[in-house]
Each structure stands twice: as C-alpha cells, then as structure tokens.
Amino acid sequence: MTSIIQYITTSTQLNESSVQNTLKLLNEDCTIPFISRYRKELTGNLDEVQIAEILKHKDAFETLEKRKQTILKALEEQEVLSTELQAKIEATTDLISLEDLYLPFKKSRKTKAEKARQAGLEPLAKIIMSQNARDLESAAYNYVKGEIDTVDAALEGARHIIAEWVNERSDVRNNIRYQLQRFANISTKVVKTKADDEKAQKFRDYFDWSENLSRIPSHRLLAILRAESEGYIRLKIELDDEAVLTKIESRIIRSNSESAQQIQLAIKDAYKRLLLPALSNEALQLAKEKADESAITVFAKNLKQLLLGSPLGEKRVLAIDPGFRTGCKIVCLDAQGDLKYNETIYPHPPKNDTTGAIKKISSLVEAYKIEAIAIGNGTASRETEQLIRKIRFKTDVQVFVVSEAGASIYSASKIARDEFPNYDVTVRGSVSIGRRLQDPLAELVKIDAKSIGVGQYQHDVDQTKLKQSLDLVVENCVNAVGVNINTASTSLLSYVSGIGPKLAENIVNHRSKQGPFTSRSEIKQVPRLGDKAFEQSAAFLRIKDPKNPLDDSAVHPERYAIVKQMAKDTGKTVDALIGNSSVLKTINLKTYCSETVGLPTLEDIIKELEKPGLDIREQAKVFTFNQNIKTINDLNEGQLLPGIVNNITNFGCFVDIGIKESGLIHVSNLSDSFVSDVSEHVSLHQQIIVKVLEVDVARKRIQLKLHK
C-alpha cells in the first residue's frame, strides 16, 4: 500500500524528509508563505511553488484514498471483495486504474448485457469465449426460450455479454488509451445553419479543422471547446478504427472458428458502442485538464506580474475615468488613497467644454497639491491624455495611463459599497483607478482575479482549480510585499498569512476603536487572534515608525532575540545595527546556529537588516504613446511604436499601442531564436518598442514584432 510520502516523492521527485516535514507543517495549519519564508531548515529550503506542489499532491492522494474506501465498502456490500482484488485496489496510485478495477462490479440494470444475463445467456457467452464449440448453432439452440425466440437472438444476446467483458478488460482499455494518446485526431465541422452568424466569425478558423489531439496547443483546444459549447461546430475524436480492432482481436481471438466470428462481432460492438465513446471522452477530458493547467499557469504568472506592478507610493493623485457623452469622472485622493473631492467634466463631444475642463483640472491640481494624474485606459483615454498634456501646471505633475480592467466590477461590489456608501459607481470606479496607481496590489486584491483581464478562456477552465491557483498567487504576492497593518483594507489583510476574512474584519474594527497599532505585540489584543494566527501573520504585518525598528521589517518576532544578541556582540544597539552593512558583513552567522535556526534563516535576517521593509516592487514610470497614432487606420507596416504589454498567452503577448485595438506579438516574433516561454521575453505592463508587421483593418487585427 503506497503511503502519502511515497506518493508525493514519486510525483514530485522532492527529498523525502523535506516532504515529510512540509506535510507536518501543513497539517498544523501553517500557510505556504510562512513555511517557505520561516521554516527553511525543516523544508530543505523549498520555495512556494514546490510547497504548493506538495499540497496539490496531498489533496490528490486524499481524494484517491477516499474513493478507494468508497469502492471497497461497495464491493464488501456486494460480497465480491476478494483478497486479490483488495490488494490491487490498495496498490493503485491513480483514479483511472482504480475505476477500471471497479468497472466490472458497477453494473446498471438497463444494459444490453444485463438483459441477456437475465435471459440466461451467460453460459452461451462462456461457450463462445472458450472457442472450443464444434457446433455453435446447436449450442445456441439450447438457449432459445422465452423472449429469446431464435438462434440469432441468442447469439446476439451472448455477444452483448462478451462485448461487456471486452469493455471491462483493463489491458484492452489501456491499449486504446495508448492509441488515443499517441494517434487520436480532434476534428471539427461547422454547423451550417450557424456558419454566417456574426458571433461565430471569431471561431472561423475552426469551422473545418483537424489536428493531433496530443499536440494541439491549449489555447486552440479551449477555443474549439468553447465554439462547440456555443453550438457553432461539432467535434469528433478519431482513430484508425481498423488498426485498433485488429490489436484487440489479436489479444482475444485464438482460432478461425464460428465462435471467433461471433467474438469478432462482439469486439466491434464493444469498441463502437462502449469503448470508443467512453475512452475518447476520457482522452478529451484529459486533454482539457492539460489545457486548463496550461491556461491557469499563464493566468497565474500574469496575475503575479500585475499584482507586483510598480506602485507610485504615497502621493496625492487626481484620477480620471474618461468618457465622451457621460463626461470624465474626476476624483482627488490624498496620499493614503482617501477620497477628498469628486466632479464630472465634459471636455469631449458632444459638449466640447475643453476650456472649462482645463480650468477645473488646473484648479484642483493646485487646491489639492496633486503630484500625479491617473487616466483610465478605456473609452476617450487618448483624447483625455492629450487634453491633460496641454495643461501647463505650476508644479511638476506626472501623468500615467492606468488599466481599467475590473474597475467596473469593483465599483459595483459590496466592498466598494461598504467603502463609499454615499457615492455612485462612477465615483468608485475613478477612485479605483487612482488607487491602482498608488498601490496596484492593495487595490487589485478587492477584485475577483478572473475579472482583471489577464489570460485567456478563464471562464472555460476548471473554476475550482483556477480559484485555488489565483488565490495562492494573491496570497504569495501580498505576503512577499508585506502589509501596513494600520492602513490596509479588510480585503488586503484577509490575504495575510494566518489571517483570513473574519480576523481581517476584527483587526480593522480594533484599529478603528483603539487607534493605530504601535507594536507587533499589540496585534495579540485583536479578538480571536490567537498564538497560531500571530505566529503565521506577525512577520508579514508592518508597523510604520515603531518603537522597535524590527516591527517594520520581515524579521519574525520569534527571532528578535537573535538580532538583539547580534547587536550586543557587535557593540551596537539594534537601531544602529539596521542598515549598517559594514558591521553586518562581519557577523559570523555560524555562532548563532542552533537546532531550530540554521544558515538559511540567519542569511535572510542579515538581508532584511541591511534594507528593512524594502519594497520588492519597482517604482512606477511615466510612459507616453505615439501621439500621432489615434486609430487603427493610422498604422502602417514598418512603423516603430512604443507600447505596453497588457496580456500574455502561450502563443504570444498583446500590446497596447494607444488605440482601441491591442496588437499581437506572436511567439514567433518575440525573438529570432525559438521561444518556449513567452514570460521569459516580456512581462505584464512592461514598456517596449514594437514594429508593425501587418494591419488587417476589416478584422481589426494588428500583427507586431518585438523590436530589440
């Protein structure tokens, strides 16, 4: 019987002791960020990805074991559980093999084989399978009775039973699985009555398509499956049926007798009616799972890059949600992101009040001492940006174009209503745009990650797996950056290691009643925040301007004593030790090693002491599009343009070049050499220069090349 340790080490190739210790920590309700950062000695320095893999395989093992117990119980109740069968079930390491073992005992009363059995034809099926009958017709005649009124009916019923036996053979099933895995084609045909539908045109490439199932890229399979689900195409999984049937026959048929002919007919029936439909669906489902995994991985990478996008920091911001007929919604935010003022201006058609808009923006910038302007990148964005750049401000004001993706989702959410109960969705949306510039991470955690618009086919993949993956990304990003406990929203705090939504609410309520926290030790006063939650969360929560400088660092409180000892041994105070690289480099870390603290933890402490609370994110940079390019009609082949990467997929990346349509840099145009991973060449929101290769105005498609 395979143990969970064996199962995980075989699947991950990780060290046995690392897996064992990590499982122990996970079972003690330790979080992945906490384990990877503060328990390196126990895990053998595993990172978040490796620990997440252990957790994934732990869940898979537990699901497998639960299914085994269900099957064993069912077999016991049927009184068919032999010692040999039990041993096979207990030794199984995957669900597919497990279900194959259970298949012969999972009968439905409505099958053709079961009806034949009830008619007493199983002995005849056994005679045929023995392939020894000299006069099969005479043997079959003995079973002509009741509903079975002819020899042909008896033989047909026996073949149904044989077909079921063939269907239940694991060697046959595994051989067909192998054929499907290697040689199956997925083919499509358009539903003719829908071929001219406007919505169907985005799937036009797949109206008549055929490709090897094992080699089809994830994005193409997901597109085909969506087209099928929306009723525009029909798809089939195809094999060389004759070759497969020949292989099955060679495993079962041993003669050229009449019985062999009957078995041959039964095999063909089993293949067409039972095996191929079930196993081709299984193959398609496995291909879908693989495509899901690939799409979710890309989505997770994109989300991580987006969440760790460059923050402007605590600056006073004027944010604009641009529009034409409905006007531009303006809000003024203070350095902490609090709303101070809101108004609507109408500089664009149909009102064209450009003069009034310029005066209003100028006065607001001066009145609220605005340091930066954030403009949403939706409708009328370019026109609004051009208007802003015409204004001569008295002070240096930076201008940024900010992604609006998901802002409308946030503005209509309960979180937004709770934050701004007295304002409508337009004001909330503008606030979100401004706060994204100040701190993308703190604002984007309030939005369902699927709505942020980074990835493809997010609504087509397994939603449970997608949510688990994206939640893990958000959690890792929040904890990698750290959170100011005195300013963080409930949404942001809920992703801190060990906290969760309820404790996050308790922290905010405690903060509003008792005032700001002045030390990490005060966090223990929050209702229901016990020792375990404090252990998991404390090092990720920051106290700005604290009495103890370590409270604004990633050093865990459980290691404060080590830092104090280091300070004492070097003749310094803790304050004097922090940031003092020359002294920190002289410390012999081996003298501070113990049974629980090793060099990995000590090296992390020294890094943190050199630059305590350092934000791992880069500072936001101003970017300007080519002001001469206003629509797709202004593009020409060969042009070099500045752009911002706004989405990454397996087949390339999309680039915002300042117009409504994003351009595509196909994976083949990212480099002159082979590209296996798009993310190795570009990152989300990266500022790049692109070359226009092709413009298809009719289909609104722009092909670009990355210009080195």
ZIZIFEN-V503228 format. One record per backbone hydrogen bond with DSSP energy under -0.5 kcal/mol. CO is the residue of the C=O (numbers start at 0). NH is the residue of the N-H. If there is no record, write none. Layout:
{{CO:NH} {CO:NH}}
This chain:
{{2:6} {3:7} {4:8} {5:9} {6:10} {7:11} {8:12} {14:18} {15:19} {16:20} {17:21} {18:22} {19:23} {20:24} {21:25} {22:26} {23:27} {24:29} {25:28} {30:34} {31:35} {32:36} {33:37} {34:38} {38:42} {39:43} {39:44} {46:50} {47:51} {48:52} {49:53} {50:54} {51:55} {52:56} {53:57} {54:58} {55:59} {56:60} {57:61} {58:62} {59:63} {60:64} {61:65} {62:66} {63:67} {64:68} {65:69} {66:70} {67:71} {68:72} {69:73} {70:74} {71:75} {72:76} {73:77} {74:78} {74:79} {74:80} {75:78} {79:81} {81:85} {82:86} {83:87} {84:88} {85:89} {86:90} {87:91} {88:91} {89:1} {93:97} {94:98} {95:99} {96:100} {97:101} {98:102} {99:103} {101:104} {102:105} {104:106} {107:110} {110:114} {111:115} {112:116} {113:117} {114:118} {115:120} {116:119} {120:124} {121:125} {122:126} {123:127} {124:128} {125:129} {126:130} {126:131} {126:132} {127:130} {134:138} {135:139} {136:140} {137:141} {139:142} {140:143} {142:144} {144:147} {146:148} {147:144} {149:153} {150:154} {151:155} {152:156} {153:157} {154:158} {155:159} {156:160} {157:161} {158:162} {159:163} {160:164} {161:165} {162:166} {163:167} {164:168} {165:168} {168:172} {169:173} {170:174} {171:175} {172:176} {173:177} {174:178} {175:179} {176:180} {177:181} {178:182} {178:183} {179:183} {183:212} {184:186} {184:237} {185:210} {186:235} {187:208} {188:233} {189:191} {190:193} {190:194} {191:194} {193:196} {196:199} {196:200} {197:200} {198:201} {199:202} {200:203} {202:205} {203:206} {206:189} {208:187} {210:185} {211:214} {211:215} {216:220} {217:221} {218:222} {219:223} {220:224} {221:225} {222:226} {223:227} {224:228} {225:229} {226:231} {226:232} {227:230} {231:190} {233:188} {235:186} {235:237} {237:184} {238:240} {239:243} {240:244} {241:245} {242:246} {243:247} {244:248} {245:249} {246:250} {247:250} {247:251} {248:251} {248:252} {256:260} {257:261} {258:262} {259:263} {260:264} {261:265} {262:266} {263:267} {264:268} {265:269} {266:270} {267:271} {268:272} {268:273} {269:273} {269:274} {270:275} {273:277} {274:278} {275:279} {276:280} {277:281} {278:282} {279:283} {280:284} {281:285} {282:286} {283:287} {284:288} {285:289} {286:290} {287:291} {288:292} {289:293} {290:294} {291:295} {292:296} {293:297} {294:298} {295:299} {296:300} {297:301} {298:302} {299:303} {300:304} {301:305} {302:306} {303:307} {305:308} {310:619} {312:314} {315:370} {315:371} {316:318} {316:332} {317:373} {318:330} {319:321} {319:375} {320:328} {323:326} {326:328} {327:329} {327:344} {328:320} {329:342} {330:318} {331:339} {331:340} {332:316} {333:336} {337:333} {340:331} {342:329} {344:327} {345:352} {347:350} {347:351} {351:353} {352:356} {353:357} {354:358} {355:359} {356:360} {357:361} {358:362} {359:363} {360:364} {361:365} {362:366} {363:367} {364:369} {365:368} {370:397} {371:317} {372:374} {372:399} {373:319} {374:401} {377:380} {379:383} {380:384} {381:385} {382:386} {383:387} {384:388} {385:389} {386:389} {386:390} {387:390} {390:392} {394:396} {395:397} {397:372} {399:374} {399:401} {401:376} {403:406} {405:409} {406:410} {407:411} {409:412} {409:415} {412:416} {413:417} {414:418} {415:419} {419:422} {423:427} {424:428} {425:429} {426:430} {427:431} {428:432} {429:433} {430:434} {431:435} {432:436} {433:437} {434:438} {436:311} {437:312} {438:442} {439:443} {440:444} {442:445} {443:446} {447:450} {448:451} {449:452} {452:454} {456:459} {456:460} {461:465} {462:466} {463:467} {464:468} {465:469} {466:470} {467:471} {468:472} {469:473} {470:474} {471:475} {472:476} {473:477} {474:478} {475:479} {476:480} {477:481} {482:484} {482:541} {483:486} {483:487} {488:492} {489:493} {490:494} {491:494} {492:495} {493:499} {495:498} {495:499} {498:502} {499:503} {500:504} {501:505} {502:506} {503:507} {504:508} {505:509} {506:510} {507:511} {508:512} {509:513} {510:514} {517:546} {518:521} {519:522} {520:523} {521:524} {522:525} {525:528} {527:529} {529:533} {530:534} {531:535} {532:536} {533:537} {536:539} {536:540} {537:540} {539:482} {541:484} {541:543} {542:545} {546:548} {547:550} {548:551} {549:552} {550:542} {555:558} {556:559} {558:562} {559:563} {560:564} {561:565} {562:566} {563:567} {564:568} {565:569} {566:571} {567:570} {572:576} {573:577} {576:579} {578:580} {579:582} {579:583} {580:584} {582:585} {582:586} {583:586} {586:588} {587:590} {588:591} {589:592} {595:597} {596:593} {597:601} {598:602} {599:603} {600:604} {601:605} {602:606} {603:607} {604:608} {605:609} {606:610} {608:578} {610:613} {617:310} {624:626} {625:628} {627:629} {630:633} {631:634} {635:638} {638:640} {638:691} {640:689} {642:687} {643:655} {644:684} {646:653} {648:651} {650:666} {651:648} {652:664} {653:645} {653:646} {654:656} {654:662} {655:643} {662:654} {663:665} {663:703} {664:652} {665:668} {666:669} {668:705} {673:675} {676:679} {677:680} {677:681} {682:685} {685:644} {685:687} {687:642} {688:706} {689:640} {690:692} {690:704} {691:637} {693:702} {694:696} {695:699} {695:700} {700:695} {701:663} {702:692} {702:693} {703:665} {704:690} {705:707}}
